[in-house]
């Protein structure tokens, strides 16, 4: 059985309304500082019985699986769960798909009262807050039993599942920002639709040619989706970072940050983008042949496949001195249980392993497989245009993960918003935002522990 509760708030709309506060912040806000299972270090783990995921030979069990995959990826996860249930002898998975905002509101209370799911999917930056509050439990035994190691994945996606030296997440995918181009609009401006720009000079040359035809080629959005992700990509391309390595200070107001945000703002000032672009208006304009380029997530691939639009998809151009791009990762997690049932724990590990090995099928939802072996498989290499984005996995940057990091990132997204809307200069907006974000980081260390 698969239950898909409905909600008027989409994940994107929720984040835009809250100024970009991430799932971690939402979770902390609704659950206070109490923990269902104590601190991360003391969160109870199940015993060492079972295969750790290689197989399941215990009695019949039913597992509850919660996630926030409400988009096009929801259809794929439903199909995969049905396939698992059809082949599993003594394991049945029932899945609840919620809006991400609803999921993070429900999880703390459900886990605390013993009515939470057995398994779930979280993003990299969701993991530390949930681990610190004891909502998810370590799954190092699964990794050991399956022989997984960092070399099986990209280092960033592998380390993203670790908190305080313990593993809480098994990587399923990578979903980076990418560039879409409208082939019809490019042809209208006399540009080759099969040769999209890959460098700053090529991109600006294309924008100039489009502008000469009366087309504003790249609409800059002031919102987290996806202007905030574009800013982070450029920040890393110019050699900067969002926070320092110890997560004690915001550093997105560095020279690199100012360069990145100034580049975005100048596109608006110089008429390459309209002013005051609304939430998702850039993407809607792209689909309506109003602009040529759209920096958006890989997750839009399946939506564009349903249109009659002639479009292409590839890596975000290198505007700065190095290749870099924003991305995130879905990771499987096990939820804390007040009274762990070892059979259900073992079955959960089996389910996670089964799904992880089929991440090539999951890639059809618009993702890059997290496992290198799957990303290099013939199945994925034959999947277009997703396969064209595989190179981004080698230089993708994920949000730096720490408990409550969403609140600090929200200050960065607010700074981008102010600058792109011409309410403040890039330097001033970033400086103001960094001061507030630094205070958030300091407060979080006291709240969650160093």
LOMAR-705535 format. One line per 10 residues: for each residue x, z negated, y negated of C-alpha. Coordinates in steps of 0.001 Angstrom, whole numbers, plus 524288, in hexadecimal, padded with zeros to 5 digits. Layout:
// residues N
X:Z:Y | ...;
This chain:
// residues 450
80000:80000:80000 | 804F8:8038E:7F293 | 7FEAA:7FD3D:7E6C4 | 80127:802D5:7D94E | 7FB9F:7F9F1:7CEC7 | 7F8D8:80096:7C1EB | 7FC8F:7FC72:7B447 | 7FB27:8028B:7A6BC | 80972:7FF78:7A3D6 | 81367:80900:7A93D;
8215D:8044B:7AAD2 | 825BA:80CEF:79FA9 | 81AA2:80890:796C7 | 81D1A:7FA54:799F9 | 82B6B:7FB47:7967A | 828BF:80299:789F1 | 81EB4:7F8A0:78591 | 827D1:7ED4F:78837 | 83332:7F38F:7810B | 83A66:7F6B9:78D87;
83A4B:7E94F:793AD | 83E0B:7EBAF:7A1CA | 83852:7E686:7AE33 | 84167:7DAF3:7AE2E | 83C36:7D67B:7A128 | 82E37:7D84F:7A56A | 830E3:7D097:7B1B1 | 8372B:7C572:7AA5B | 82C66:7C51D:7A053 | 8217F:7C3C4:7AA39;
82838:7BA58:7B35D | 82F90:7B0CC:7AABD | 83C4D:7AB85:7AFD8 | 8377A:7A564:7BC59 | 83BED:7AB67:7C90A | 8344F:7AC7F:7D5B8 | 8405F:7AAF5:7DDF2 | 84A47:7A40E:7D56E | 85665:7AA6C:7CFC9 | 85BF9:7B708:7D4F7;
866BA:7AFD0:7DC17 | 85D16:7A6DE:7E2F3 | 852B8:7B114:7E5F9 | 84FF0:7AF95:7F48F | 853F4:7BA5B:7FDA0 | 84E64:7BCCB:80B12 | 85683:7B9F9:81714 | 85FF0:7C34C:81D96 | 856A2:7C7AE:82847 | 8522E:7D5B6:82977;
859A3:7E260:827EA | 85ABC:7E203:81934 | 85343:7EEAC:8181D | 85866:7F77B:822C6 | 84BD4:7F5CB:82A81 | 84053:7ECB0:82C5D | 83C44:7E7A0:839B8 | 83426:7DBD6:8360B | 8256B:7D9A9:836AD | 81BCE:7E13D:82E4E;
81C92:7DDDD:81FD5 | 816B2:7E30A:81345 | 81F3C:7E40D:80724 | 81AA9:7E42E:7F90B | 8221A:7EDDF:7F07F | 82087:7EDBC:7E1A3 | 82608:7F769:7D7D9 | 82317:7FDD9:7CAC7 | 823F6:80C15:7CEF8 | 817BD:810CD:7C811;
81CB4:81E3E:7C41C | 81F0A:82A40:7CC68 | 8282C:82218:7D4B3 | 81C5D:81A39:7D920 | 817A9:82568:7E1B2 | 824F3:82660:7E82F | 82638:817D3:7EAF6 | 81877:817D7:7F0CB | 81C32:82308:7F9C4 | 828AC:81C33:7FE1C;
821C7:80F5C:800D0 | 817B0:8169D:808F5 | 822AF:81D24:8107F | 82915:80FFB:812EC | 81C62:80A0B:817BF | 81A31:81588:820E7 | 8272E:8138E:827DC | 8290C:804C6:8272C | 8244B:7FE16:8338B | 8220B:7F030:82EF3;
82310:7F12B:8202A | 8185B:7F4FB:816B9 | 81ADD:7F5F8:80831 | 80FEA:7F451:7FE4E | 813BD:7F8E7:7F0CC | 80ED6:7F4F8:7E36C | 812BA:7FDB5:7D803 | 81136:7F771:7CAA4 | 814AD:7FB6A:7BCEF | 8223F:7F5C5:7BABA;
81D17:7EC97:7B03C | 812BB:7E750:7B97A | 81C82:7E615:7C484 | 82571:7DD40:7BCA4 | 81A0D:7D4F9:7B84C | 81531:7D313:7C62E | 82202:7D0BF:7CD66 | 82600:7C31C:7C8A3 | 818DC:7BCB0:7CB2C | 816E5:7C3D5:7D80D;
8243F:7BFD6:7DD33 | 822DD:7B1DD:7D870 | 815C7:7B028:7DF54 | 81A79:7B68A:7EBDC | 8122C:7C2B8:7EA1D | 81CF3:7CBEE:7E5E7 | 8214D:7D839:7ECF3 | 82BB8:7D8C9:7F769 | 832E4:7E44F:7F179 | 8332E:7EAF7:7E44A;
83A05:7F4C1:7DBA4 | 8409C:7F0D3:7CEEA | 849A3:7F75C:7C521 | 857DA:7F373:7C3CF | 85561:7EC06:7B739 | 849D9:7E4BC:7BD53 | 85221:7DEC7:7C81A | 859CD:7D40E:7C0D9 | 84DD4:7CDB1:7BAB7 | 84681:7CDAC:7C79F;
8526A:7C8A9:7CEE2 | 8551D:7BDF9:7C4E6 | 8472E:7B936:7C612 | 84719:7B989:7D4ED | 83C97:7C402:7D5DA | 8452B:7CCC3:7DE49 | 84ED1:7C850:7E8A3 | 85C5B:7CD04:7ECC4 | 85CD2:7D79B:7F717 | 86B4B:7D7D2:7FA2D;
86804:7D706:808B6 | 86152:7E434:807EF | 86D47:7EA48:801C6 | 87622:7E45B:80C1E | 86D7F:7E840:81772 | 86C1D:7F62F:812B1 | 87A7F:7F77E:80F66 | 8778E:7FB7C:8016B | 882AA:7FB4F:7F7A1 | 885AF:7FFA1:7E9E0;
88BAD:80C65:7EE68 | 87E3F:81067:7F37A | 8791C:8105B:7E57E | 87DD5:8125B:7D7A2 | 88486:805C3:7D311 | 87AF6:8038B:7C7F0 | 86EB7:80471:7D045 | 874D3:7FBF0:7DACD | 878FD:7F127:7D189 | 86BC3:7F1A2:7CAE9;
865A8:7EA8F:7D66C | 86EF4:7DEE8:7D582 | 86CA3:7D24B:7CE11 | 87654:7C6F7:7CE0E | 87D91:7CC88:7D999 | 87199:7CE18:7E23E | 86A79:7DAB4:7E54F | 85C16:7DB41:7E1F8 | 85988:7E9F0:7E19F | 85B3E:7F578:7EAD2;
85C65:801E3:7E27F | 85238:80C59:7E4EC | 85487:8161E:7D9FA | 85A6B:81986:7CCDE | 85190:81EBF:7C236 | 85955:8233B:7B657 | 85610:82988:7A97A | 85777:8383F:7A9D9 | 8550C:8440B:7A134 | 8498E:84D3E:7A2DD;
8493F:85A61:79C12 | 83DCE:86342:79968 | 8420A:870C8:79D92 | 83752:877BF:7960C | 83ADF:87125:78939 | 8494A:8742F:78B35 | 84645:88277:78DC5 | 83DE2:882E1:78188 | 849BF:87E88:779AE | 852B1:8887A:7803D;
859BA:87E72:788B7 | 85D10:8800E:79714 | 85367:8777D:79EAE | 85CA0:87703:7AA4A | 86818:871A5:7A274 | 863FA:864A8:79C79 | 86D76:85D9B:7936E | 876AC:853ED:799CD | 87F0C:84FD7:78E1F | 87C95:84B08:7804D;
880D1:857E7:77A43 | 87829:85FC5:7835D | 86CA9:856BF:78119 | 86DCE:85727:77250 | 86FA6:865E7:77282 | 86322:86748:77A52 | 85BE3:85E42:77107 | 86098:86653:7656E | 85BC8:872D3:76BB3 | 84EC1:86C95:76EF7;
84D63:86748:7612F | 84FAF:874EF:75C08 | 843A2:87911:7639D | 83BAB:86DE8:75E0E | 83CB3:8657F:76A44 | 84088:85734:769F5 | 847FF:8576B:776AD | 849D9:84927:77A63 | 83FF2:83EDE:77661 | 8460E:8316E:774D2;
83CFA:82673:778C8 | 83EAA:818CA:772F0 | 83981:81221:77F32 | 84056:80CA3:78B24 | 83A56:817B6:7930A | 842A1:81F55:790EB | 849C2:81DD1:783FE | 84F4D:810C4:78835 | 854B1:816E0:79491 | 85A45:82236:78CCA;
8611F:818B6:783A6 | 86735:81140:78EF8 | 86BF9:81DDC:7952D | 87282:821D2:78872 | 877CD:8141B:78640 | 87EF6:814D9:79337 | 88328:822E2:7909E | 889A7:81E78:78408 | 890BB:813A9:78B76 | 88837:807F9:78804;
87FCF:7FE97:78FC7 | 8737F:7F6C0:78DA5 | 8799C:7E947:78FBD | 886FD:7E393:7926A | 88B60:7E1C6:7A07D | 887DF:7D352:7A08B | 87A58:7D604:79AFA | 87CCB:7CC8B:78FD9 | 87BED:7D628:7848D | 874A6:7E29F:7813E;
87E0E:7EDCB:77E60 | 874C0:7F931:77C42 | 877AF:7F840:76D9E | 885A9:7FCEE:76FD5 | 88B18:80949:769B4 | 886DE:8105A:7760E | 87905:80B70:7745B | 87898:80F88:76626 | 87DAC:81D0C:769BE | 87378:81E78:7746A;
867F0:81A23:76C38 | 86C8A:821CF:7605E | 86CC9:82E24:76896 | 85EB7:82BC9:76C9B | 85A3D:8288F:75ED6 | 86125:83473:7593A | 85929:83D2B:76237 | 84D2B:83812:75B35 | 8532C:8387F:74D94 | 857CA:84679:74F79;
84ADF:84B8D:75488 | 84E68:84DAE:762CA | 843F8:8439C:76611 | 8377D:83FCD:75EFE | 83660:83240:75939 | 82E1E:8275D:75F09 | 82D33:82CF0:76CC2 | 822C1:8255A:77418 | 823F7:81F4A:78188 | 82517:82A66:78B7E;
82289:8348F:780C9 | 82FD6:83A97:7837E | 82C50:83CF9:791B2 | 81EAB:841E1:78E99 | 82478:84B50:7849D | 82E1B:85013:78ECE | 82317:85340:7983E | 81BB9:85A0B:78D3D | 82739:862F0:789C7 | 829D3:85C1B:77CDA;
837F4:85851:77F58 | 84307:85CD0:78810 | 84A09:850A2:78CF1 | 84517:84391:791B9 | 84D92:8383B:79612 | 84514:83146:79FFA | 845B0:82AF2:7AD40 | 84772:831D4:7BA2B | 83A0D:82C4D:7BD61 | 83389:83725:7B546;
83797:841A7:7BEEA | 82B83:84092:7C75C | 8229A:840D8:7BB8C | 828E0:84D4D:7B683 | 827BC:85376:7C3E9 | 818F4:852C7:7C275 | 81945:85B04:7B604 | 81ABD:8699E:7B3D6 | 825EC:86713:7AA6C | 832D3:86E02:7AC70;
83CC6:86312:7AB96 | 84A15:85E9F:7AFF9 | 85043:85163:7B265 | 85E53:84CE8:7B218 | 867A5:8423C:7AD88 | 86702:83CE3:79FB6 | 870F4:8444E:7975E | 87DD1:83DC1:79406 | 87C74:83AA4:785A1 | 88723:83048:7850D;
894ED:82FA3:78A74 | 89137:82D16:798A3 | 8865A:82F9C:7A251 | 87C88:824A1:7A36E | 86DF9:82324:7A52C | 863E9:81846:7A5C3 | 85DD7:81596:7B2EC | 8575B:80B51:7BB39 | 85540:808D9:7C99D | 84A0D:80455:7D232;
84E9B:7FA2B:7DBEB | 847D1:7F3C3:7E77C | 846E8:7E4F3:7E6D6 | 841D0:7DA12:7EF93 | 838E0:7D02D:7E93D | 83A23:7C17A:7EA78 | 830F8:7BB62:7F46C | 82D64:7ACFB:7F406 | 82D2E:7ACC2:802EE | 8350C:7B86C:807DE;
83019:7BEFD:81438 | 83C51:7C3D3:81B14 | 83501:7CEE6:821AB | 82FFB:7D3E9:81494 | 83D82:7D265:80EA7 | 8435B:7DA9D:8198D | 8387C:7E4BB:8186C | 83AA4:7E57F:809C1 | 848FE:7E875:80BE5 | 84544:7F30D:81588;
83BCC:7F91B:80BC6 | 845E7:7F8FE:800D6 | 85002:7FF83:8097A | 8465F:809D1:80E4D | 8425D:80D59:8006E | 85051:80D68:7FB6D | 854A1:81714:805CA | 849DE:82061:80173 | 84D77:82094:7F326 | 84E82:82F7A:7F3CF;
83FC8:82FBC:7F564 | 83E96:825D8:7EA5B | 8468B:82F1D:7E1D8 | 83AF6:83876:7E1ED | 8346A:82EDB:7D8A4 | 83E8B:83296:7CE6D | 84A4B:82A11:7D199 | 8587A:82ADB:7D60A | 85AF9:823F4:7E30F | 86342:817C6:7E188;
86A5D:819D4:7EE69 | 87568:8239A:7ED22 | 87314:828CE:7FAD7 | 8650F:82C2F:7F76B | 868A5:831D3:7EA2C | 87271:83A96:7F123 | 868DA:83E92:7FBCF | 8634F:84C38:7FD54 | 8559C:84707:7FAD1 | 85932:84242:7ED46;
861FD:84DC2:7EA14 | 85647:85696:7ECB6 | 84DBF:84EB6:7E379 | 84D75:85543:7D628 | 84F1E:851C1:7CB21 | 851F6:843C9:7CF58 | 85E98:8482A:7D5DE | 8638F:84D45:7C8DC | 86347:83F60:7C3A7 | 86B4D:83963:7CE9D;
877A8:83A5E:7C675 | 871CE:830AE:7BCC2 | 8728E:82650:7C763 | 88165:826A6:7C5F1 | 880FA:8224D:7B7B8 | 873D6:81BA8:7B63D | 8732F:80EAB:7AEF5 | 86905:80498:7B29B | 863DB:7F9E7:7A99F | 86D12:7EE4A:7AA2A;
865DC:7E486:7B299 | 86420:7D630:7AF67 | 8586D:7CD1A:7AF61 | 84F8E:7D031:7A3EC | 85772:7DC37:7A005 | 84AF5:7E353:79C41 | 8494F:7DAC1:7903E | 856E5:7DE72:78B69 | 854C0:7ECDD:78E20 | 84815:7EC12:78672;
84FEA:7E932:77A1C | 857F6:7F571:77C6E | 84BB8:7FDB5:77E31 | 8463B:7F80C:771A1 | 852AC:7FC09:76A8D | 85190:809FC:76F9D | 8435F:80A3B:76B72 | 84668:805E1:75D8C | 85167:80FA2:75BCF | 84A56:81B6F:76174;
83E63:81852:75921 | 84757:817B0:74D28 | 843FB:80987:74A79 | 85237:8058A:74AE9 | 85F83:80BF9:74BCC | 8654A:80D12:7597E | 8700D:80371:75635 | 866F8:7F950:7503A | 85CBE:7FA9E:75ADA | 866CB:7F8E8:76599;
86D88:7EDA1:75EB3 | 860C5:7E645:75CEC | 85CA5:7E90A:76AD5 | 869AA:7E4E6:7708F | 86928:7D7B6:769BF | 85BC1:7D508:76F6E | 85F9D:7DA19:77CD0 | 86BB3:7D16B:77CF4 | 8632D:7C59D:77A30 | 85A3C:7C99B:78557;
865EC:7CA4F:78E8A | 86A40:7BCB4:78A79 | 85C8F:7B746:78C1B | 85B64:7BD7B:7997E | 867EB:7B71E:79E30 | 86216:7A9F0:79AE9 | 85503:7AD97:7A0CC | 859E0:7B34F:7AD89 | 86747:7AD22:7AEBD | 8747E:7B378:7AC38;
